[in-house]
Amino acid sequence: MATVAKDFSIEEKLAAVLSLQKIDSKIDQLQTLKGELPMEVSDLEDDVEGLQTRISNVEQEIKTINEYITSRKDAKKDAEALIAKYEKQQDNVKNSREFEALTKEIEMQHLEMRLCDKNIKDALVELQEREQIKLQNVNLIDAKREMLEQKKAELDKIIQETEAEEKVLETRSEEAKEKVDNRLFEAYERIRKSYKNGLAVVPVLRDSCGGCFNVIPPQRQTEIMQRKKIIVCEHCGRILVDIDLNDSVTV
């Protein structure tokens, strides 16, 4: 935050905020080199995490289906055992009523066996579908991971190339902020946040605002060149400086 106490002239105030703008613009340029990579890396990390969760859920579903198939196979074996038991009992029945009752039990167990076979068949179809879904997601997550590694490598390379310069500029930006008038600094911060390119202070170029490119009236341009008051563009609200001051301030 700016802490300027001395009563500087308007020209000095403009030069100070212009210097800050140029330093911050250089930082913005370094950030631009990274482009969409940070966001792409973050999105890919989210995709990988989401796919891993999906694969885990499908694996749990596969486990549940396999357990169900095992239970139905066991039920079929139980039915087969009961059929063998009832058929053996039929050999020792004392009357037709007992024989008919055992016959009905045997029929019921045969129905149970057929139901088990149907349940197993349906479950195997569902199991195959889940296995296919898992394979698709495994292939997709492998592709996402490969892409993520490539994007991370690109981003790491840019960071390594710009990290030292960025740190120096950030230090200079903090130092420059201390030289900017408090009210002017607050306006600068507010305007800067309003535009994607971060330009809050711009020169008059070819009779136009260097930010929005709307024409600046001649009388207004004269006032800007006199540097006796802070003038903003009536169209975009950016702080305006004349081209000579802009060229004289270097960072």
C-alpha positions in Angstrom: 0.0 0.0 0.0 1.3 3.5 -0.9 2.4 5.6 2.1 3.4 8.8 0.4 3.2 11.8 2.8 5.2 14.5 0.9 3.2 16.8 -1.3 4.4 15.9 -4.8 3.5 17.8 -7.9 0.9 16.3 -10.3 3.7 15.5 -12.7 5.6 13.6 -10.1 2.5 11.8 -9.0 1.8 10.8 -12.6 5.3 9.7 -13.2 5.2 7.5 -10.0 1.9 5.8 -11.0 3.1 5.4 -14.6 6.3 3.7 -13.4 4.2 1.3 -11.3 2.0 0.6 -14.3 5.0 -0.2 -16.4 6.4 -2.6 -13.8 3.1 -4.3 -13.3 2.6 -4.6 -17.0 5.9 -6.5 -17.3 4.7 -8.8 -14.6 1.5 -9.3 -16.5 3.5 -10.1 -19.6 5.3 -12.9 -17.7 2.0 -14.2 -16.6 0.8 -14.1 -20.1 3.6 -16.4 -21.2 2.1 -19.0 -19.0 -1.2 -18.4 -20.9 -3.9 -20.8 -20.0 -1.5 -23.5 -18.7 -2.1 -23.0 -15.0 -5.9 -23.3 -15.6 -5.4 -26.3 -17.9 -3.2 -28.0 -15.4 -5.8 -27.4 -12.7 -8.6 -28.7 -14.9 -6.7 -31.8 -15.9 -5.9 -32.5 -12.2 -9.6 -32.2 -11.5 -10.4 -34.5 -14.4 -7.9 -37.2 -13.2 -9.3 -37.0 -9.7 -12.9 -37.3 -11.0 -12.0 -40.3 -13.3 -10.2 -42.0 -10.4 -13.3 -41.6 -8.3 -15.5 -43.0 -11.1 -13.2 -46.0 -11.6 -13.3 -46.7 -7.8 -17.1 -46.6 -7.9 -17.2 -48.9 -10.9 -14.8 -51.3 -9.2 -17.1 -51.4 -6.2 -20.0 -52.1 -8.5 -18.1 -54.9 -10.1 -17.2 -56.3 -6.7 -20.9 -56.2 -5.7 -22.0 -58.0 -8.9 -19.4 -60.7 -8.4 -20.5 -61.2 -4.9 -24.1 -61.5 -6.1 -23.1 -64.0 -8.8 -21.3 -66.1 -6.1 -24.4 -66.0 -3.9 -26.7 -67.1 -6.7 -24.3 -69.9 -7.6 -24.3 -71.0 -3.9 -28.1 -70.8 -3.9 -28.2 -73.1 -7.0 -25.9 -75.6 -5.3 -28.2 -75.5 -2.2 -31.2 -76.2 -4.5 -29.3 -79.1 -6.2 -28.5 -80.5 -2.7 -32.2 -80.3 -1.7 -33.3 -82.0 -4.8 -31.0 -84.9 -4.2 -32.2 -85.0 -0.6 -35.9 -85.0 -1.5 -35.4 -87.6 -4.3 -33.7 -89.9 -1.7 -36.6 -89.3 0.7 -39.0 -90.3 -2.0 -37.6 -93.8 -2.0 -38.7 -94.2 1.7 -42.1 -92.5 1.7 -45.0 -94.3 3.3 -47.9 -92.9 1.2 -48.7 -90.9 -1.9 -49.3 -87.7 0.0 -45.7 -87.6 1.2 -44.5 -88.5 -2.3 -46.5 -85.6 -3.8 -45.3 -83.2 -1.2 -41.7 -84.1 -1.9 -42.4 -83.8 -5.7 -43.6 -80.3 -5.2 -40.5 -79.4 -3.2 -38.3 -80.8 -5.9 -40.2 -78.8 -8.5 -39.8 -75.7 -6.4 -36.0 -76.3 -6.2 -35.8 -76.8 -10.0 -37.6 -73.4 -10.4 -35.1 -71.9 -7.9 -32.2 -73.3 -10.0 -33.7 -71.8 -13.2 -34.1 -68.5 -11.4 -30.5 -68.6 -10.2 -29.4 -69.3 -13.8 -31.4 -66.3 -15.0 -30.0 -64.1 -12.2 -26.4 -65.2 -13.0 -26.9 -64.6 -16.8 -28.3 -61.1 -16.2 -25.6 -60.3 -13.7 -22.9 -61.4 -16.2 -24.3 -59.1 -18.8 -24.2 -56.2 -16.3 -20.7 -57.2 -15.2 -19.5 -57.1 -18.8 -21.0 -53.6 -19.2 -19.3 -52.4 -16.0 -16.0 -53.9 -17.1 -16.3 -52.1 -20.4 -17.0 -48.8 -18.6 -14.0 -49.3 -16.3 -11.8 -50.0 -19.3 -13.0 -46.8 -21.1 -12.3 -44.8 -18.0 -8.9 -46.4 -17.4 -7.9 -45.5 -21.0 -9.3 -42.0 -20.6 -7.5 -41.4 -17.3 -4.2 -42.6 -18.8 -4.6 -40.1 -21.7 -5.5 -37.4 -19.2 -2.4 -38.2 -17.0 -0.2 -38.1 -20.1 -1.6 -34.7 -21.1 -1.3 -33.5 -17.5 2.4 -34.4 -17.4 3.0 -32.6 -20.7 1.2 -29.4 -19.5 3.0 -29.5 -16.2 6.4 -29.8 -17.9 5.5 -26.8 -20.2 4.5 -24.8 -17.2 7.5 -25.7 -15.1 9.8 -24.7 -17.9 8.2 -21.3 -18.2 8.3 -20.8 -14.5 12.0 -21.7 -14.3 12.7 -19.3 -17.2 10.7 -16.4 -15.7 10.8 -17.0 -11.9 13.9 -14.9 -11.2 12.8 -11.9 -13.3 9.3 -12.1 -11.8 10.6 -11.9 -8.3 12.7 -8.9 -9.1 9.7 -7.2 -10.7 7.5 -8.0 -7.8 10.0 -6.4 -5.4 10.2 -3.3 -7.7 6.4 -3.2 -7.8 6.2 -3.1 -4.0 8.8 -0.4 -3.9 7.0 1.6 -6.6 3.7 1.4 -4.7 5.3 3.2 -1.8 6.0 6.2 -4.1 2.4 6.6 -5.4 0.0 9.0 -3.8 -2.6 7.1 -1.7 -5.7 8.3 -3.5 -4.1 7.8 -6.9 -3.0 4.4 -5.9 -6.5 3.4 -4.8 -7.8 4.6 -8.2 -5.0 2.8 -10.0 -5.9 -0.5 -8.2 -9.6 -0.1 -8.9 -9.1 0.7 -12.6 -6.5 -2.0 -13.1 -8.9 -4.7 -11.7 -11.6 -3.5 -14.1 -9.6 -4.6 -17.3 -8.2 -7.9 -18.3 -5.0 -6.3 -19.7 -4.5 -4.6 -16.3 -3.9 -1.2 -17.9 -4.9 1.7 -15.6 -2.5 4.3 -16.9 -2.2 4.8 -20.6 -0.7 7.4 -22.9 -2.5 9.4 -25.6 -1.6 7.8 -28.9 -2.6 9.3 -32.3 -5.1 11.6 -30.5 -6.7 8.7 -28.9 -6.8 6.9 -25.5 -4.2 4.2 -25.4 -6.7 2.0 -23.5 -10.0 2.2 -25.3 -8.8 4.0 -28.4 -11.6 6.6 -28.3 -10.6 10.1 -29.6 -9.4 12.6 -27.0 -10.5 16.2 -27.8 -7.6 18.6 -28.6 -8.4 20.8 -25.5 -8.3 17.7 -23.3 -5.0 16.7 -24.9 -3.5 20.1 -24.1 -4.6 19.7 -20.4 -3.0 16.3 -20.3 0.3 17.7 -21.7 0.3 20.5 -19.1 0.3 17.8 -16.3 -1.4 20.2 -13.8 -4.2 17.8 -12.9 -5.1 14.1 -13.0 -7.2 13.5 -16.1 -9.0 10.2 -16.9 -10.6 9.0 -20.1 -14.2 9.9 -20.2 -15.0 6.6 -22.0 -13.0 4.0 -20.1 -11.9 5.8 -16.9 -8.2 5.1 -17.4 -5.6 7.6 -16.2 -4.2 9.5 -19.1 -0.6 10.7 -19.6 1.0 12.5 -22.6 3.4 10.6 -24.9 6.5 12.5 -23.8 5.9 11.6 -20.1 5.2 8.0 -21.1 8.5 7.8 -23.1 10.5 9.5 -20.3 9.5 7.0 -17.6 11.5 3.8 -18.1 11.7 0.8 -15.8 
